[in-house]
Amino acid sequence: MDFDFRCNRLSCRKSLTDKAVVVSGLPSQMECATELFNASRLCPACETSLTEPCAFSICLVSSLHPSNDYKTSVLSGLNPATVLEICSRAISFWQYQIHQEKCHAVVRSINDKNAQLQKQFDNVVREGEVYTLLDTCEAADRFSTAADGEINLLSSKLSGDSRTSSTASKYN
């Protein structure tokens, strides 16, 4: 399985190609690590303060493509149990990195989906506002029609009353 390391600093996430600064087994891009170490000695992944002297002893620059000579020199003379322990830790490291990348991909996917749903929600709200305005206009139109009918009825009553009173005054 081909897998690229990525910087564990969430604001970066660039692919690591040649070297990485490894702090407690978490790789980071050289620029991110330098920036965070120079500023306030923070772990690039979790931004935990690295003020303890032992923290710097587990911070090293690691080549992501070591030579065969280097691999041989590092493992030569070690007890097979130690070599297996190193291999076990290396596999755990890879599993952690793969898990982190999958989690980051899920979060990115959820954020994208959330943005898409927010746009759809905004469109629905906008359409709802339009329908509310249409309903208000229709209600106002019905009210206007009813008012016109009432005005016509009152006008006809008024003109009928004025005829009746003018007729009554002729007879008096």
VENFEN-V611404 format. One record per residue. N is the residue number from 1. SS is DSSP state (~ for helix, > for strand, _ for the rest). D_FIRST is the distance of its C-alpha to the first C-alpha in whole Angstrom. Layout:
n=N ss=SS d_first=D_FIRST
n=N ss=SS d_first=D_FIRST
//
This chain:
n=1 ss=_ d_first=0
n=2 ss=_ d_first=4
n=3 ss=_ d_first=6
n=4 ss=_ d_first=10
n=5 ss=_ d_first=13
n=6 ss=> d_first=16
n=7 ss=_ d_first=19
n=8 ss=_ d_first=20
n=9 ss=_ d_first=23
n=10 ss=_ d_first=24
n=11 ss=_ d_first=26
n=12 ss=_ d_first=24
n=13 ss=_ d_first=20
n=14 ss=_ d_first=19
n=15 ss=> d_first=16
n=16 ss=_ d_first=17
n=17 ss=_ d_first=16
n=18 ss=_ d_first=19
n=19 ss=> d_first=20
n=20 ss=> d_first=20
n=21 ss=> d_first=23
n=22 ss=> d_first=22
n=23 ss=> d_first=24
n=24 ss=_ d_first=24
n=25 ss=_ d_first=20
n=26 ss=> d_first=20
n=27 ss=> d_first=19
n=28 ss=> d_first=21
n=29 ss=_ d_first=22
n=30 ss=~ d_first=25
n=31 ss=~ d_first=27
n=32 ss=~ d_first=27
n=33 ss=~ d_first=27
n=34 ss=~ d_first=30
n=35 ss=~ d_first=32
n=36 ss=~ d_first=31
n=37 ss=~ d_first=32
n=38 ss=~ d_first=35
n=39 ss=~ d_first=37
n=40 ss=~ d_first=37
n=41 ss=_ d_first=34
n=42 ss=> d_first=32
n=43 ss=_ d_first=28
n=44 ss=_ d_first=26
n=45 ss=_ d_first=24
n=46 ss=_ d_first=27
n=47 ss=_ d_first=30
n=48 ss=_ d_first=31
n=49 ss=> d_first=34
n=50 ss=_ d_first=33
n=51 ss=_ d_first=37
n=52 ss=_ d_first=37
n=53 ss=~ d_first=37
n=54 ss=~ d_first=34
n=55 ss=~ d_first=32
n=56 ss=~ d_first=32
n=57 ss=~ d_first=31
n=58 ss=_ d_first=28
n=59 ss=> d_first=27
n=60 ss=> d_first=26
n=61 ss=> d_first=24
n=62 ss=> d_first=21
n=63 ss=> d_first=20
n=64 ss=_ d_first=16
n=65 ss=_ d_first=16
n=66 ss=_ d_first=19
n=67 ss=_ d_first=20
n=68 ss=~ d_first=21
n=69 ss=~ d_first=24
n=70 ss=~ d_first=23
n=71 ss=~ d_first=21
n=72 ss=~ d_first=24
n=73 ss=~ d_first=26
n=74 ss=~ d_first=25
n=75 ss=~ d_first=24
n=76 ss=_ d_first=27
n=77 ss=_ d_first=30
n=78 ss=_ d_first=28
n=79 ss=_ d_first=29
n=80 ss=~ d_first=26
n=81 ss=~ d_first=26
n=82 ss=~ d_first=26
n=83 ss=~ d_first=23
n=84 ss=~ d_first=21
n=85 ss=~ d_first=22
n=86 ss=~ d_first=20
n=87 ss=~ d_first=17
n=88 ss=~ d_first=18
n=89 ss=~ d_first=18
n=90 ss=~ d_first=15
n=91 ss=~ d_first=13
n=92 ss=~ d_first=15
n=93 ss=~ d_first=15
n=94 ss=~ d_first=11
n=95 ss=~ d_first=12
n=96 ss=~ d_first=15
n=97 ss=~ d_first=13
n=98 ss=~ d_first=11
n=99 ss=~ d_first=14
n=100 ss=~ d_first=16
n=101 ss=~ d_first=14
n=102 ss=~ d_first=14
n=103 ss=~ d_first=18
n=104 ss=~ d_first=19
n=105 ss=~ d_first=17
n=106 ss=~ d_first=20
n=107 ss=~ d_first=22
n=108 ss=~ d_first=22
n=109 ss=~ d_first=22
n=110 ss=~ d_first=25
n=111 ss=~ d_first=27
n=112 ss=~ d_first=27
n=113 ss=~ d_first=28
n=114 ss=~ d_first=31
n=115 ss=~ d_first=32
n=116 ss=~ d_first=32
n=117 ss=~ d_first=34
n=118 ss=~ d_first=36
n=119 ss=~ d_first=37
n=120 ss=~ d_first=38
n=121 ss=~ d_first=40
n=122 ss=~ d_first=42
n=123 ss=~ d_first=43
n=124 ss=~ d_first=44
n=125 ss=~ d_first=46
n=126 ss=~ d_first=47
n=127 ss=~ d_first=48
n=128 ss=~ d_first=50
n=129 ss=~ d_first=52
n=130 ss=~ d_first=53
n=131 ss=~ d_first=54
n=132 ss=~ d_first=56
n=133 ss=~ d_first=58
n=134 ss=~ d_first=59
n=135 ss=~ d_first=60
n=136 ss=~ d_first=62
n=137 ss=~ d_first=63
n=138 ss=~ d_first=64
n=139 ss=~ d_first=66
n=140 ss=~ d_first=68
n=141 ss=~ d_first=69
n=142 ss=~ d_first=70
n=143 ss=~ d_first=72
n=144 ss=~ d_first=73
n=145 ss=~ d_first=75
n=146 ss=~ d_first=76
n=147 ss=~ d_first=78
n=148 ss=~ d_first=79
n=149 ss=~ d_first=81
n=150 ss=~ d_first=82
n=151 ss=~ d_first=84
n=152 ss=~ d_first=85
n=153 ss=~ d_first=86
n=154 ss=~ d_first=88
n=155 ss=~ d_first=89
n=156 ss=~ d_first=91
n=157 ss=~ d_first=92
n=158 ss=~ d_first=94
n=159 ss=~ d_first=95
n=160 ss=~ d_first=97
n=161 ss=~ d_first=98
n=162 ss=~ d_first=100
n=163 ss=~ d_first=101
n=164 ss=~ d_first=103
n=165 ss=~ d_first=104
n=166 ss=~ d_first=106
n=167 ss=~ d_first=107
n=168 ss=~ d_first=109
n=169 ss=~ d_first=110
n=170 ss=~ d_first=112
n=171 ss=~ d_first=114
n=172 ss=_ d_first=115
//
